[in-house]
Amino acid sequence: MRRTSWIIAVFLVLASRPDAALRIEVLRSAGGLPPHIVGTYEDSINFQQDASGTYFVFDRRGHTVHTVDAGKTTTRKILEIGQEDGRVIQPTGFDVAADGRFVVADVPRAQQRVQTFDRAGKLLTGFFLPGTPAARVIFGNLMLNGAGSVQHAGETLLISHPEGGALFTEYSRGGYAQRSIGRLRATGFEDDRDLHVAMNAGLPLVDPTGGFYYVFITGRPIFRKYSATGALIFERHIEGSEIDVLLQGQPTQWPRRRVQDREVPLVTPVVRAARVSPAGELWVSLVVPYTYVYGTDGDKIRTVQFSAAGIISPTSLFFTRGGQLLVTPGCYEFDPR
């Protein structure tokens, strides 16, 4: 009887541990770009691959985009720095379509610009977003909201745009707003419009199995799943012991900075990157070095850390057709399975 009571007591202690139901998995790098190639980039914050096997590297600090052949032997700069059309300056967002077309968001002359290019870096289309973001969501020196959230959806582009009254807008590649999706969430900052908008900033993501995800990157982190027609399917909170302290320390007032002729709040994110796997699983990387994985029903199924030259806090995630997961910084490959 005494032994039975001891076993029950041990079980209750173990069950009460935060990692009892979902232990942290450490994924170790299975490869990536050679160091002598990665070393030529100033700040590689996005690493993707198209259907042909060509790799694309977005070098934010270098204001450039590079390609690397499928054999990972040579790198070539295909996009140069510059304010004129067909070049980029102060880039904030990047994404690649399966056929090698890619989109870059940048900020020439304090205006948000979105340009799409073919695989060789030839300009296809470009447009400016109206106005400036009502707030700045800042991670380091990078602005994550507004055009920085852009995702290439094939024939359209998805951009977080809560300033317009909806969570994200689907644009044609030429800049025509085709539809807006998602109601803004309640934030408690409705009396401060700029801060209310900042707390609705997020990452719109295409689900390869159908529909869209929207991951809120500031405030209390949650995500929503929408159907292909834009109807809300479900909403889930992003929770875990790994971010408890981070959330408990969230301020109620944020510093402001003058941008052009007005002051806007500077808000730091809780979520840094997110991507949907080919199977429809949502991977969410936090500003602390943990990544939560959610199944198609919205329930958390894994907690992951990436290990290469130490533990990595991802700035981007990308699933290849071959089943690998590409991660920056460092341009590493991982086997997500």
Secondary structure, DSSP 8 states (H G I E B T S, - for coil): -HHHHHHHHHHHHHHHSTTSSS-EEEEE--EES-HHHHTT-S-EEEEEE-TTS-EEEEETTTTEEEEE-TTS--EEEEE-B-SSTTSBSS--EEEE-TTS-EEEEE-GGG--EEEEE-TT--EEEEEE-SS--SSEEEETTEE-SGGGG-EE-SSEEEEE-GGGTEEEEEEETTS-EEEEEEE----S-TTSHHHHHHTT-EEEEE-TTSSEEEEE-SSS-EEEEE-TTS-EEEEEE---GGGHHHHHT--SS--EEEETTEEEEEE--SEEEEEE-TTS-EEEEESSS-EEEE-TTS-EEEEEEEESSSEE--SEEEE-TTS-EEEETTTEEE---
